[in-house]
Amino acid sequence: MSGYAWIPPEAWVEDAQATALARTLGVEGYHELLALSTAEPERFWDAVARDLVRWETPYERVLDVSDGPEWARWFGGGRLNLASASVERWADDPAHAGVEAVVCEDEEGETRSLTYAELAREVARCAEGLEALGVRSGDAVALLMPMAPEVVIAYYAVAAIGALVVPIFSGFSASAVASRLEDSRAVALITVDAFMRRGRPVPAKATADEAAARVPGVRSVVVVRHTGEPVAWQEGRDVWWHELLAGRPGTRRATPVESEHPFMLAYTSGTTGRPKGAVHVHGGFVVKMLCEGRFGADLRTGDRVHWVTDIGWIMGPWLLANTHGLGLTAVLYDGAPDYPDAGRIWRLAERHRLSFLGVSPTLVRALRQAGDELVDQADLSALRLFGSTGEPWNPDPWLWLFERVGGGTRPIMNISGGTEIASSFLASAPYLPHKPCTLGRPLLGMAMDVYDPAGRSLRGEVGELVCTQPWPGMTRGIWGDPERYLDTYWRRFPGVWTHGDWASIDQDGDWFLHGRSDDTLNIAGKRIGPAEYESALVGDPAVAEACAIGVPHEVKGEVVWCFCVLRAGTEPDEELRTRLRARCAQELGKAFAPAEIRFTASLPKTRSAKILRRAVRATVVGDDPGDLSTLEDPAAIEAIRASV
């Protein structure tokens, strides 16, 4: 199989849980199962929902599209609750109640854990406390918290009441937090006094205070004593977490709700100043997530799963849903993944015997710069596979993770979806062959295609990534703005979800992403994705990271500028600039040689490690950069400005 880096052993394929599902449904192998899942979606999703989810009341109808695919409703008549389906079901089982549900390590190396029985009791106590504060079904409760056990408890407690959980990235500024509190109409905010990052306290309570002061609807602020840092206090509004839970019996059961009852507003940034609140519901979210965990990632009993993430990024809910829905162990890390050095993540994998480790390409590029010694010092023998998402890969760091870290025996499950998807569209499942950087194939039940501008299917060329059928986990709209939802995803090709990513399918049927379609470069009348330039540049040993943007030109219409972050010890000079320009021309064609190569100390990235190309372009051309609330380090914008 030419070009494939990973070819699964026959035993992996035979033992895969997707293989068992295929046989249950009367077909052979993944490809036949994928075809069945899109040709007969109700039959497929019914089989998944019955197999993986505990329903308090069985559903009567799998799918209702009477209002159009944009507003599809799933599992009508069924009642359940995310907290019951993820926590109570295992705590109720004497054989499973003592299994670790949550293990959390902080920067100082201290570890705390909760069994399923302990987690269920703490969730019930928290739900009882929130109800005592006046939180009711349908109210929104925001979480501004690090990845500590309390964030898991709070997440499920809000869902147990039937309220809306609003996860907010723990490193956001007060203005970014306030915009989400206001948009969601949150009545309560749960936070911590502070949390440690790189050995220094981050004052979360102070951020929460400033944000809540701008949103009069926030009646209560619950504070976890996390580091012991002193905090300001507003009597009548603020309450300590431990006092809220004190004396609570912990007997409250999660309230069964309709399958379509909303449980989460997951915010994603937009191109305007307003973030988008993707609405997710109990039934569809659970079913889609568990389908991916069981039949995509092939997670199984005893697995210990970690993703380098935050609860405010969709991979935080992914981690909780796929571990707890399947009765596994979620390993959290409350800290910077490269602190005190780039070996932290490998030592974490060793200490907690991780079987699944989820990373981002940006993180891997950073860890690779530290060399191989720290990898060699860790025992990764328990690790079965990697997860990856966030952005397109470049070949060199992908191969380093697969060959050098993984020894060529651990596949990389590269997934692509988004906050609005509640999971993923595409994934390189571990029981399928993989090419470097590929996204493999569509996940089961996902009717994916690549369209040209006229809405025709493309093969062998780059086009728009689309989904031609609804799926259970799709957002039920943008909170409070149905027209924006329809404009963003459904009106480009009526009745078809347009995701905003460039994708291609090669001659072997393997899928690849090429960046956001609104980042596309038009050079000499030909479209090309910025990831093509960035891959060429990071293939040079001097370049650690790269970003390509299009800049208006009076004669040519648009030319390419590339910004490069160099590896430690490399000096920028004209010789290097010439070499990098020549490398792009060689790999992409002379007509695509960049007009400018600029060197910068850093690139602006989101908190989930995606490069904000639009912010780079806006800085260069003097445009409005739009919503920068997800920007990790504002100094990166100044670094770009200094390099122009």
Residue, then its C-alpha position, 0 to 999 in steps of 0.5 A: m500500500s504505497g504511501y501508507a505509514w500505518i497499516p493495522p495488524e490483522a488482529w487490530v481489524e478483527d478485534a475492532q468494535a466497529t467490525a463487531l457492529a458491522r457484523t451485527l448489522g449484516v455487513e462486512g468491514y468498515h467501508e460497507l458499514l460506512a455505506l450502510s450508516t449513510a444510506e440507512p441513517e435511522r437504522f444505523w443510529d438506532a443500533v448505536a443509541r440502543d447499544l451505548v446509551r442508558w435511556e430513562t424512557p425509550y425513544e419512539r422515533v429516531l429522526d424527524v426532519s419535518d422542519g428540514p435538515e437544518w432543524a432535525r430532531w433525534f430520538g423523539g419521545g426518549r428521556l435521559n440525562l447526560a449525568s445519568a448516562s455518564v455517571e449514575r449508570w456506572a455508580d449504580d453498578p457494584a462492579h463498576a462503582g469503584v473504578e476511577a472516573v477522574v484522575c487529575e494531576d496539577e503542575e506541582g505533581e499532586t494527584r487527586s482522583l474520584t471513583y464513579a461512586e464518589l463522582a456521582r455523590e459529589v455531582a448530586r451534592c453540587a446539584e443540590g447546592l445549585e438548586a438551593l441558590g435558585v438555579r432551575s431547569g433552563d437556566a445557564v450556569a457558566l464554568l470558568m475553571p481549570m481542568a480540576p475534579e471540581v470542573v467535572i463535578a460542576y459540569y455534570a451537576v448543571a446537566a443533572i438539574g436540566a440547566l445549561v452548562v456554559p464552559i468558558f476557557s479558563g484563560f479568557s480575559a474579563s471582557a471575553v468572559a463577560s460577552r459569553l455570560e451576557d449572550s448566554r444570560a447566565v444566572a450563576l458563574i462557578t470559578v476558582d480563587a486562582f490556578m497555577r500556570r508555569g509556577r505562577p497563580v492566575p487570578a481567576k476570581a478577579t477575572a470572574d469579578e470583573a466579568a460578572a460586574r458587567v452582567p447584572g443577570v449573574r446572581s451567584v458566583v461560586v468559588v472553589r478554594h483551589t490554591g488558597e490565594p486571597v480573593a475579594w468577596q461580594e456578600g450576598r453574591d459569592v459563596w464558597w464551593h465547600e460551603l455550598l456542598a456542606g451538609r448536602p445528602g448527595t441523594r439527588r438523581a439526575t432529572p430525566v429530560e426530553s432528548e432534545h432538551p438543551f444542556m450546553l452552550a459551547y462558544t466558538s469565535g466568529t469573524t465578527g466581535r460576537p462569539k457563537g453559542a452552539v446549542h447542544v442537547h442531551g440525546g444527540f450529543v451523547v449518542k454521537m460522542l459515544c459513537e465516535g469513542r467506541f466505533g471511531a477511537d475504539l476505546r475499550t474497558g480499562d482505557r485511561v484517556h487524556w487530551v491536552t485541553d481545557i473545558g472551554w474547548i470542545m475537546g474538554p466535553w469530548l474527553l468527559a463524554n467519551t470516557h464517562g459514557l463508556g465507563l473509562t478513566a479521564v485523566l486531567y492535567d491542570g497545568a501547562p503541558d511543557y512545564p517545567d520542561a517539554g517532557r511533562i506530557w511524556r511523564l504524565a503518560e508514564r505515571h498514569r499509564l495512558s492508553f490514549l493521548g490527545v494532542s494538537p499539531t502545534l503542541v507537537r511542533a513545540l515538543r519536537q524542538a526540545g529533541d528526543e531525549l525527554v521522550d526516551q526517558a519516559d515509559l510509554s508502553a501503556l500507550r495504544l494510540f494518539g489523538s490529534t485535532g485543531e489544525p492541519w498537520n505538516p508531514d515532519p512533525w506528524l512523522w516525528l510523533f508517529e515514528r520517533v515517539g510512537g515507534g511506528t506502532r501507535p496510530i494517530m487518530n487525526i480528527s476534524g470536526g468542531t464546536e458545532i459538530a459535537s465531535s467530528f466529521l472525519a477521523s483516521a480510525p486506528y483499524l484503518p491504514h493511514k497516510p501521513c497527515t491524513l484524516g482518514r475517512p468519514l466517521l460512521g453516520m457522517a455523509m461527507d463530500v467535497y464540493d466545487p463552487a457549483g455544488r458538484s462533488l470533487r475528487g483529486e482537487v481541493g474544495e469545500l468540506v460539506c455534510t449532506q445529511p443531518w447527524p445527532g450531535m449537530t448544534r441545534g442552532i446558534w443561541g438566540d440567532p437562528e438566521r446567523y446559524l442558517d447563514t453560516y452553515w446552510r445557505r451556501f448549498p441549500g440543505v447541505w452543511t458547509h463547514g468552512d474547511w478546504a478538503s480533498i480526497d485523493q485517488d485512494g479515497d483518503w481525506f485531507l484538510h487544507g485550512r479554513s476556506d475563508d483563508t484561501l489564497n488566490i494566486a494567479g487565478k488559482r486557489i491554494g490553501p495556506a497549509e501548503y505553504e506552511s508545510a513547505l516551510v516547516g519542512d526546512p530544519a530552521v523553521a519551527e512554525a509558519c503562517a501564510i496569508g494573502v496580501p492585496h497587490e495592485v497588479k497581481g491581485e493577491v500575493v503571499w506573505c509568509f511569517c516564520v518562527l525559527r528554531a532556537g539558535t537559528e539567525p534570520d538573514e537574507e540567505l535563509r529568506t532566499r532558501l525558504r522562498a526557493r523551497c516554496a517555489q520548488e514544492l508548489g511551483k514557481a508561480f506560487a513563490p511567496a512575495e515576502i518571507r518575514f521572521t517573527a518571534s511568535l504567531p497569534k494563536t487561539r487557546s486551542a492552538k489554531i493559528l489566527r491567520r485572519a489576525v495576521r492578515a488584518t495586522v498587515v493590511g490594517d483591517d479590523p481583525g474581528d473577534l480576538s477573544t480566543l487569542e492566547d497571547p496578545a503580544a504575538i500581534e505586536a510581534i507580527r507588527a514588528s516584523v512587517 
